[in-house]
């Protein structure tokens, strides 16, 4: 069982930056690939970024490449999402996710555990 607790969401102006953090419980954090998803009203929950168990491989959705960076610190049981050059269309609820059965989670079906979600709002 993995418990995921997110922090760092909030309100920011377009062009600004936020860093999301996801703290995970347990002694087996490094056995889980981690990811960030987001869901805007009326839309499906979609992958934003993902990272392999060791942190050696990353995935990014096309619409965040060059702006967002995912990282993890397995000694702190924490995964991060650094978001720069934010746009109004980035507004969504952001969810931290853990997967034991995929190289990194980029589909909701691969996710074993979800965080509670945190709101990110980008104003124009």
Sine and cosine of phi, psi and omega as CSV:
sin_phi,cos_phi,sin_psi,cos_psi,sin_omega,cos_omega
0.00,0.00,0.73,-0.69,0.01,-1.00
-0.83,-0.55,0.76,-0.65,0.09,-1.00
-0.96,-0.28,0.76,-0.65,-0.05,-1.00
-0.88,-0.47,0.79,-0.61,-0.02,-1.00
-0.81,-0.58,0.87,-0.49,-0.05,-1.00
-0.99,-0.12,0.44,-0.90,0.11,-0.99
-0.46,-0.89,0.28,-0.96,0.10,-1.00
0.96,-0.27,-0.14,0.99,0.04,-1.00
-0.95,0.32,0.19,-0.98,0.01,-1.00
0.33,-0.94,-0.34,-0.94,-0.03,-1.00
-0.96,-0.27,0.74,-0.67,-0.01,-1.00
-0.56,-0.83,0.49,-0.87,0.06,-1.00
-0.98,0.22,0.45,-0.89,0.09,-1.00
-0.81,0.59,0.68,-0.73,-0.06,-1.00
1.00,-0.03,-0.19,0.98,-0.02,-1.00
-1.00,0.09,-0.11,-0.99,-0.08,-1.00
-0.73,-0.68,0.48,-0.88,0.16,-0.99
-0.62,-0.78,0.46,-0.89,0.16,-0.99
-0.85,-0.53,0.87,-0.49,0.09,-1.00
-1.00,-0.04,0.62,-0.79,0.08,-1.00
-0.83,-0.55,0.54,-0.84,0.05,-1.00
-0.72,-0.70,0.93,-0.38,0.01,-1.00
-0.99,-0.12,0.78,-0.63,-0.06,-1.00
-0.93,-0.37,0.59,-0.81,0.07,-1.00
-1.00,0.09,0.13,-0.99,0.14,-0.99
1.00,-0.04,0.20,-0.98,-0.02,-1.00
-0.98,-0.19,0.02,1.00,-0.10,-1.00
-0.89,-0.46,0.46,0.89,-0.04,-1.00
-0.82,0.57,-0.65,0.76,-0.07,-1.00
-0.93,0.36,-0.17,0.98,0.04,-1.00
-1.00,0.07,-0.07,1.00,-0.03,-1.00
-0.93,-0.36,0.77,-0.64,0.29,-0.96
-0.94,0.33,0.55,-0.84,-0.09,-1.00
-0.83,-0.55,0.42,-0.91,0.03,-1.00
-0.45,-0.89,0.24,-0.97,0.15,-0.99
-0.86,-0.51,0.73,-0.68,0.09,-1.00
-0.87,-0.50,0.30,-0.95,0.13,-0.99
-0.63,-0.78,0.43,-0.90,-0.03,-1.00
-0.61,-0.79,0.88,-0.48,0.09,-1.00
-1.00,-0.10,0.37,-0.93,-0.01,-1.00
-0.82,0.58,0.75,-0.66,0.03,-1.00
0.98,0.22,0.07,1.00,-0.03,-1.00
-0.86,-0.51,0.31,-0.95,0.04,-1.00
-0.96,0.29,0.41,-0.91,0.13,-0.99
-0.96,0.28,0.83,-0.56,-0.14,-0.99
-0.80,-0.59,0.53,-0.85,0.04,-1.00
-0.92,0.39,0.68,-0.73,0.12,-0.99
-0.97,-0.24,-0.76,0.65,-0.04,-1.00
-0.36,-0.93,0.39,-0.92,0.04,-1.00
-0.52,-0.85,0.35,-0.94,-0.05,-1.00
-0.58,-0.82,0.63,-0.78,-0.04,-1.00
-0.96,0.30,0.13,-0.99,-0.10,-1.00
-0.85,0.53,-0.65,0.76,-0.02,-1.00
-1.00,0.06,-0.23,0.97,-0.11,-0.99
1.00,0.05,0.06,1.00,-0.08,-1.00
-0.98,0.19,-0.31,0.95,-0.01,-1.00
-0.76,-0.65,0.62,-0.78,0.02,-1.00
-0.73,-0.68,0.39,-0.92,0.07,-1.00
-0.75,-0.66,0.61,-0.79,0.07,-1.00
-0.69,-0.72,0.66,-0.75,0.19,-0.98
-0.90,0.44,0.53,-0.85,-0.07,-1.00
-0.83,0.56,-0.59,0.81,-0.12,-0.99
-0.97,0.22,-0.07,1.00,0.07,-1.00
-0.87,-0.50,-0.06,1.00,-0.01,-1.00
-0.85,0.52,0.72,-0.70,-0.02,-1.00
1.00,0.08,-0.20,0.98,-0.01,-1.00
-0.91,-0.42,-0.58,0.81,-0.05,-1.00
-0.94,-0.34,0.51,-0.86,0.07,-1.00
-0.70,-0.71,0.81,-0.58,0.09,-1.00
-0.99,-0.17,0.62,-0.79,0.05,-1.00
-0.50,-0.86,0.25,-0.97,0.06,-1.00
-0.58,-0.81,0.45,-0.89,0.08,-1.00
-0.80,-0.61,0.98,-0.19,-0.08,-1.00
-0.94,0.34,-0.34,0.94,0.08,-1.00
-0.96,0.27,-0.34,0.94,0.01,-1.00
-0.94,-0.35,0.04,1.00,-0.02,-1.00
0.80,0.60,0.71,0.71,-0.11,-0.99
-0.69,-0.73,0.65,-0.76,0.13,-0.99
-0.87,-0.49,0.57,-0.82,-0.09,-1.00
-0.83,-0.56,0.44,-0.90,0.20,-0.98
-0.74,-0.68,0.96,-0.29,0.08,-1.00
-1.00,0.05,0.85,-0.53,-0.07,-1.00
-0.89,-0.45,0.90,-0.44,0.03,-1.00
-0.90,-0.44,0.28,-0.96,0.03,-1.00
0.76,0.65,0.75,0.66,-0.08,-1.00
-0.91,0.41,0.57,-0.82,-0.01,-1.00
-0.87,-0.49,0.42,-0.91,0.06,-1.00
-0.81,0.58,-0.56,0.83,0.00,-1.00
-0.94,0.33,-0.13,0.99,0.13,-0.99
-0.98,0.18,-0.14,0.99,0.00,-1.00
-0.87,0.49,0.82,-0.57,-0.05,-1.00
-0.05,-1.00,0.16,-0.99,0.25,-0.97
-1.00,0.06,0.79,-0.61,-0.03,-1.00
-0.97,-0.24,0.73,-0.69,-0.06,-1.00
-0.86,-0.51,0.73,-0.68,0.18,-0.98
-0.99,0.12,0.58,-0.82,-0.08,-1.00
-0.60,-0.80,0.54,-0.84,0.03,-1.00
-0.79,-0.61,0.64,-0.77,0.00,-1.00
-0.69,-0.72,0.74,-0.67,0.07,-1.00
-0.99,-0.12,-0.24,0.97,-0.17,-0.98
-0.91,-0.42,0.17,0.99,0.04,-1.00
-0.70,-0.71,0.37,-0.93,0.01,-1.00
-0.88,0.48,-0.72,0.70,0.30,-0.95
-0.45,-0.89,0.55,-0.83,-0.12,-0.99
-0.99,0.13,0.88,-0.48,0.08,-1.00
-0.81,-0.59,0.06,1.00,0.13,-0.99
-0.78,-0.62,0.52,-0.85,0.00,-1.00
-0.89,0.45,-0.50,0.87,-0.01,-1.00
-0.92,0.38,-0.32,0.95,0.01,-1.00
-1.00,0.04,-0.09,1.00,-0.12,-0.99
-1.00,0.02,0.76,-0.65,0.07,-1.00
-1.00,-0.08,-0.56,0.83,-0.05,-1.00
-0.67,-0.74,0.63,-0.77,0.03,-1.00
-0.87,-0.49,0.56,-0.83,0.25,-0.97
-0.97,0.24,0.06,-1.00,-0.07,-1.00
-0.98,0.21,-0.26,0.97,-0.05,-1.00
1.00,-0.03,0.60,-0.80,0.05,-1.00
-0.67,-0.74,0.68,-0.73,-0.09,-1.00
-0.98,0.17,0.76,-0.65,0.17,-0.99
-0.88,-0.47,0.85,-0.53,0.00,-1.00
-0.84,-0.54,0.81,-0.58,-0.02,-1.00
-0.91,-0.41,0.88,-0.48,-0.02,-1.00
-1.00,-0.10,0.47,-0.88,0.01,-1.00
-1.00,0.00,0.00,0.00,0.00,0.00
